[in-house]
Amino acid sequence: MLNRKHLMLLLVVVMVLTLALAGCGGGGQEQSAQEEQKQEQKQETAKGEVLNLSFGTGGTAGTYYPLGGAIANVWNEKIEGINVTVQPAGASVENINRVSAGEVDIVMAMNNIADQAWKGEGKSFPKPLKDFRAVGVVYPEVVHIVTTHDTGITSVEELKGKAVNPGPPGSGTYVTAIEILKAFGIKLSDIKAKPGSFSDAVNDLKDGNIDAAFAVLSCPASAVIDISTAKPVRILEVKGEKFDQLKQAFPLVAQYVIPGGTYKGQDEDAHTVSLQAVLYVKKDLPEDLVYNLAKVMYENTDEIAKGHDRGRQISLERAVNGITTPLHPGAVKYYKEKGIDISGVPTE
């Protein structure tokens, strides 16, 4: 007869044998199910991961920053697994430098500035930058040379000796302003230069601290409308022979007419110039990601326009106008799918 000690030992042996048999039999299926569950969890974790992207724009008083925010909001809503954060910046020159250095993922910049960067031309780009790629045109950028009626200034020639904000150093506005002044025979030393953002210019023009300011903005520009609520404004013109001289230095500029009545005080049409605001990205962003960035931007312009009215000017038909630097493969894929002619644009 088994005593209590022997009985306990027998029970332990039975349990061990049972576990061993389970491991040799149906336990393989259980183990397989556990592995499948682990794999599913890994997949769910991967799906839940968010790719954070930084989007360099411009000053808060310009167009890049609020429009960039409107575009980013639509990207974040429509593209699964990304979170685009908009950063204010010094605009075109700074943005191209930063995206080339990998400090940001996406930027807006003027096409002439990107062209200079690619070629390594001008003071801003002592050597060529090759680590960025174009996605597509966002909207036409209109050069505004703004003064107020009380200054008595009626032409660019009259800016000599005047206090002028040519834009923030390191911006496309600043570079363009210098070239425009040069076309009119004016050196930077011929004016009382007061570089700064256009938000600074708005307040300074209202207060009479400066006589004129350069800004590259969408049209109509809310900042110029803001000035005109305090003082009637005048847009100084770039046309005729002076435009021809400017175009020799900046081949990508085009003539642009701001209709009379656009701004209080500007009753007649004003002839100025325009460039293109273009979306650029880091060279090594994945093809599928850039494809989606382009697709969502060009196919959701009404949604973007709810956040910023310039969204209405985003047009797939004009997507490659004025682009002289290589397109990202993701953009190429999208344009080919949509039947857009990219034969005149560099690609990889």
C-alpha positions as CSV (number, residue, x, y, z in Angstrom):
1,M,0.0,0.0,0.0
2,L,1.4,3.4,-1.0
3,N,2.0,5.9,1.7
4,R,1.4,9.6,1.4
5,K,5.0,10.3,0.3
6,H,4.9,7.7,-2.5
7,L,1.6,9.0,-3.7
8,M,2.8,12.5,-4.0
9,L,5.9,11.3,-6.0
10,L,3.6,9.3,-8.3
11,L,1.5,12.3,-9.1
12,V,4.6,14.4,-10.0
13,V,5.7,11.7,-12.4
14,V,2.3,11.6,-14.0
15,M,2.3,15.4,-14.5
16,V,5.8,15.3,-16.1
17,L,4.8,12.5,-18.5
18,T,1.6,14.4,-19.4
19,L,3.5,17.6,-20.2
20,A,6.1,15.7,-22.2
21,L,3.4,13.9,-24.3
22,A,1.7,17.3,-24.9
23,G,5.0,18.7,-26.2
24,C,5.3,15.7,-28.6
25,G,1.7,15.9,-29.8
26,G,-0.8,18.8,-30.2
27,G,1.6,21.3,-28.5
28,G,3.2,22.0,-31.8
29,Q,-0.1,23.6,-33.0
30,E,-0.3,25.6,-29.8
31,Q,3.3,26.9,-30.3
32,S,2.5,27.7,-34.0
33,A,-0.5,29.7,-32.9
34,Q,1.6,31.6,-30.4
35,E,4.1,32.5,-33.1
36,E,1.3,33.6,-35.4
37,Q,0.0,35.8,-32.6
38,K,3.4,37.3,-32.0
39,Q,3.8,38.0,-35.7
40,E,0.4,39.7,-35.8
41,Q,1.4,41.9,-32.9
42,K,4.6,42.9,-34.7
43,Q,2.6,43.7,-37.7
44,E,0.1,45.8,-35.7
45,T,3.0,47.6,-34.0
46,A,4.5,48.3,-37.4
47,K,1.2,49.6,-38.7
48,G,0.9,51.8,-35.6
49,E,4.3,53.5,-36.1
50,V,4.1,57.1,-37.3
51,L,6.7,58.6,-39.7
52,N,7.4,62.1,-38.5
53,L,8.3,64.6,-41.3
54,S,9.4,68.2,-40.9
55,F,8.1,70.8,-43.4
56,G,10.2,74.0,-43.8
57,T,8.1,76.9,-44.9
58,G,8.5,80.7,-44.4
59,G,7.7,83.6,-42.1
60,T,4.4,83.6,-40.4
61,A,3.3,86.8,-42.2
62,G,4.0,85.3,-45.7
63,T,2.2,82.6,-47.7
64,Y,4.5,79.6,-47.2
65,Y,3.7,79.1,-43.5
66,P,-0.1,79.2,-43.5
67,L,-0.4,77.4,-46.9
68,G,2.1,74.8,-45.8
69,G,0.0,74.2,-42.7
70,A,-3.1,73.7,-44.8
71,I,-1.3,71.2,-47.1
72,A,0.2,69.4,-44.1
73,N,-3.2,69.0,-42.5
74,V,-4.6,67.3,-45.6
75,W,-1.5,65.0,-45.9
76,N,-1.9,64.0,-42.2
77,E,-5.6,63.3,-42.8
78,K,-5.3,61.4,-46.1
79,I,-1.9,59.5,-45.8
80,E,-1.8,56.8,-43.2
81,G,1.2,56.6,-40.9
82,I,2.7,60.1,-41.3
83,N,2.7,63.2,-39.2
84,V,3.9,66.3,-41.0
85,T,4.9,69.2,-38.8
86,V,5.2,72.7,-40.3
87,Q,8.2,74.8,-39.3
88,P,8.5,78.6,-39.9
89,A,11.7,79.4,-41.6
90,G,13.7,82.1,-43.6
91,A,12.1,80.7,-46.8
92,S,13.8,79.7,-50.0
93,V,17.6,79.9,-49.5
94,E,17.4,78.6,-46.0
95,N,15.0,75.9,-47.0
96,I,17.1,74.6,-49.9
97,N,20.2,74.5,-47.7
98,R,18.3,72.7,-44.9
99,V,16.6,70.1,-47.1
100,S,19.9,69.4,-48.9
101,A,21.6,68.9,-45.5
102,G,18.8,66.5,-44.3
103,E,17.7,68.9,-41.5
104,V,14.1,68.9,-42.8
105,D,12.3,66.5,-45.1
106,I,10.0,68.8,-47.1
107,V,10.3,72.5,-48.1
108,M,8.7,75.1,-50.2
109,A,11.1,77.3,-52.2
110,M,11.3,79.5,-55.3
111,N,12.3,77.8,-58.4
112,N,15.0,80.3,-59.3
113,I,16.6,79.7,-55.9
114,A,16.6,76.0,-56.4
115,D,18.1,76.4,-59.8
116,Q,20.9,78.5,-58.3
117,A,21.5,76.0,-55.6
118,W,21.7,73.1,-58.1
119,K,24.3,74.9,-60.2
120,G,26.2,76.4,-57.3
121,E,25.7,80.0,-58.4
122,G,25.5,83.3,-56.5
123,K,26.7,84.3,-53.1
124,S,24.1,82.0,-51.4
125,F,25.4,78.8,-53.0
126,P,29.2,78.7,-53.3
127,K,29.1,75.1,-54.3
128,P,26.3,73.0,-56.0
129,L,23.7,71.3,-53.8
130,K,22.5,67.9,-55.2
131,D,20.7,66.2,-52.3
132,F,17.2,67.5,-52.9
133,R,14.5,66.7,-55.5
134,A,11.5,68.6,-56.9
135,V,8.0,67.3,-56.4
136,G,6.0,70.0,-58.2
137,V,4.7,73.6,-58.4
138,V,2.5,74.8,-55.6
139,Y,1.5,78.3,-56.8
140,P,2.8,81.3,-58.7
141,E,4.9,83.7,-56.5
142,V,4.3,87.4,-57.3
143,V,7.0,90.0,-56.5
144,H,5.4,92.9,-54.6
145,I,7.4,96.1,-54.3
146,V,5.2,97.9,-51.9
147,T,5.2,101.6,-50.8
148,T,2.5,103.8,-49.5
149,H,1.0,107.0,-51.1
150,D,2.3,109.2,-48.4
151,T,6.0,108.5,-49.4
152,G,5.5,110.0,-52.8
153,I,7.5,107.2,-54.4
154,T,6.1,106.2,-57.8
155,S,9.0,104.1,-59.3
156,V,11.8,101.7,-58.4
157,E,14.3,104.3,-59.5
158,E,13.1,106.6,-56.7
159,L,14.2,104.1,-54.0
160,K,17.7,105.4,-54.0
161,G,18.5,106.9,-50.6
162,K,15.2,105.5,-49.2
163,A,14.7,103.1,-46.3
164,V,13.8,99.8,-47.8
165,N,13.2,96.3,-46.4
166,P,14.6,93.9,-49.1
167,G,13.4,90.9,-47.2
168,P,15.1,88.6,-44.7
169,P,18.7,87.7,-45.5
170,G,18.9,84.1,-46.7
171,S,15.5,84.3,-48.4
172,G,14.5,84.2,-52.1
173,T,12.9,87.6,-51.6
174,Y,16.2,89.1,-50.6
175,V,18.1,87.5,-53.6
176,T,15.3,88.6,-56.0
177,A,15.2,92.1,-54.5
178,I,19.0,92.6,-55.1
179,E,18.6,91.5,-58.7
180,I,15.6,93.8,-59.3
181,L,17.5,96.8,-57.9
182,K,20.5,95.9,-60.0
183,A,18.3,96.0,-63.1
184,F,17.4,99.5,-62.2
185,G,21.0,100.5,-61.6
186,I,20.7,100.5,-57.8
187,K,23.2,98.9,-55.5
188,L,22.4,97.8,-52.0
189,S,24.6,100.6,-50.7
190,D,22.4,103.1,-52.6
191,I,19.4,102.4,-50.3
192,K,19.0,102.4,-46.5
193,A,18.6,98.7,-46.3
194,K,16.5,97.4,-43.3
195,P,16.4,93.7,-43.9
196,G,13.7,91.7,-42.1
197,S,10.6,89.6,-42.4
198,F,7.5,90.9,-44.2
199,S,5.7,91.0,-40.9
200,D,8.3,93.5,-39.8
201,A,7.7,95.4,-43.1
202,V,4.0,95.5,-42.5
203,N,4.3,97.3,-39.2
204,D,7.2,99.5,-40.4
205,L,5.2,100.7,-43.5
206,K,2.2,101.4,-41.3
207,D,4.3,103.4,-38.9
208,G,6.3,105.2,-41.5
209,N,9.6,103.7,-40.4
210,I,10.4,102.5,-43.9
211,D,9.6,103.8,-47.4
212,A,9.1,100.5,-49.2
213,A,9.4,96.8,-48.9
214,F,10.0,93.8,-51.2
215,A,7.9,90.6,-50.7
216,V,7.3,87.5,-52.8
217,L,3.8,86.5,-52.0
218,S,0.7,85.0,-53.5
219,C,-1.7,87.5,-55.0
220,P,-3.8,89.0,-53.5
221,A,-1.6,89.0,-50.5
222,S,-3.2,89.4,-47.1
223,A,-0.2,91.2,-45.7
224,V,-0.5,93.9,-48.3
225,I,-4.2,94.2,-47.7
226,D,-3.4,94.6,-44.1
227,I,-1.1,97.6,-44.9
228,S,-3.7,99.1,-47.2
229,T,-6.3,99.2,-44.3
230,A,-4.1,101.7,-42.6
231,K,-2.6,103.5,-45.6
232,P,-3.3,103.3,-49.4
233,V,-0.5,101.4,-51.1
234,R,1.2,101.6,-54.4
235,I,2.9,98.6,-56.2
236,L,6.1,99.7,-58.0
237,E,6.4,98.3,-61.5
238,V,9.0,96.1,-63.2
239,K,8.3,96.1,-67.0
240,G,9.7,97.0,-70.4
241,E,13.5,97.3,-70.7
242,K,14.0,96.8,-67.0
243,F,12.1,93.5,-67.1
244,D,14.3,92.4,-70.0
245,Q,17.5,93.2,-68.0
246,L,16.2,91.3,-65.0
247,K,15.3,88.3,-67.2
248,Q,18.9,88.1,-68.4
249,A,20.0,87.6,-64.8
250,F,17.0,85.6,-63.8
251,P,15.8,83.6,-66.8
252,L,13.0,82.0,-64.8
253,V,11.0,85.2,-64.1
254,A,7.8,85.9,-66.0
255,Q,5.8,89.0,-66.4
256,Y,2.8,89.2,-64.1
257,V,0.0,91.8,-63.9
258,I,-1.7,92.7,-60.6
259,P,-5.2,93.9,-61.6
260,G,-6.1,97.4,-60.6
261,G,-8.3,97.4,-57.5
262,T,-6.6,94.4,-55.9
263,Y,-5.3,96.6,-53.1
264,K,-6.7,99.9,-51.8
265,G,-4.8,102.7,-53.4
266,Q,-3.6,100.6,-56.4
267,D,-6.3,101.6,-58.9
268,E,-4.4,100.8,-62.1
269,D,-2.9,97.5,-63.3
270,A,0.6,97.0,-61.9
271,H,3.2,95.2,-64.0
272,T,5.5,93.1,-61.9
273,V,7.2,89.7,-62.1
274,S,6.5,86.2,-60.8
275,L,8.3,83.0,-60.1
276,Q,7.1,79.6,-58.9
277,A,6.7,78.3,-55.4
278,V,7.8,74.6,-55.7
279,L,7.7,71.7,-53.3
280,Y,11.1,70.1,-52.7
281,V,12.1,67.0,-50.6
282,K,15.1,65.2,-49.5
283,K,16.6,63.0,-52.2
284,D,16.3,59.8,-50.2
285,L,12.7,60.0,-49.2
286,P,10.9,56.8,-50.2
287,E,9.3,56.7,-53.7
288,D,5.9,55.6,-52.4
289,L,5.8,58.4,-49.8
290,V,6.6,61.1,-52.3
291,Y,4.1,59.6,-54.8
292,N,1.4,60.0,-52.1
293,L,2.5,63.5,-51.1
294,A,2.1,64.6,-54.8
295,K,-1.1,62.7,-55.3
296,V,-2.8,64.0,-52.2
297,M,-1.7,67.6,-52.8
298,Y,-2.9,67.8,-56.4
299,E,-6.1,65.8,-55.9
300,N,-7.4,67.6,-52.7
301,T,-7.0,71.3,-53.6
302,D,-10.5,72.1,-52.4
303,E,-9.7,70.7,-49.0
304,I,-6.4,72.6,-48.9
305,A,-8.3,75.8,-49.9
306,K,-10.4,75.5,-46.8
307,G,-7.2,76.1,-44.8
308,H,-5.7,78.7,-47.2
309,D,-7.2,80.2,-50.2
310,R,-4.0,79.7,-52.3
311,G,-4.9,76.0,-52.3
312,R,-7.2,77.0,-55.3
313,Q,-4.0,77.9,-57.3
314,I,-2.5,74.4,-56.9
315,S,-2.9,72.9,-60.4
316,L,-1.8,69.5,-61.7
317,E,-1.7,71.0,-65.3
318,R,1.0,73.5,-64.1
319,A,2.8,71.1,-61.8
320,V,6.1,71.0,-63.7
321,N,6.1,74.6,-65.1
322,G,9.5,76.3,-64.5
323,I,11.1,73.3,-62.8
324,T,14.8,73.0,-63.8
325,T,16.1,70.6,-61.1
326,P,15.5,66.8,-61.1
327,L,12.1,65.4,-60.1
328,H,11.9,62.8,-57.3
329,P,11.1,59.3,-58.7
330,G,7.9,59.3,-56.7
331,A,6.7,62.5,-58.5
332,V,7.8,61.0,-61.8
333,K,5.6,57.9,-61.1
334,Y,2.6,60.1,-60.3
335,Y,2.9,62.4,-63.3
336,K,3.3,59.4,-65.7
337,E,0.2,57.8,-64.1
338,K,-1.7,61.1,-64.7
339,G,-0.4,61.6,-68.3
340,I,1.5,64.8,-67.5
341,D,4.3,65.6,-70.0
342,I,7.6,65.7,-68.1
343,S,9.8,65.4,-71.2
344,G,11.3,68.9,-70.6
345,V,12.1,68.3,-66.9
346,P,15.2,66.6,-65.5
347,T,14.7,63.2,-63.8
348,E,16.9,60.6,-62.2
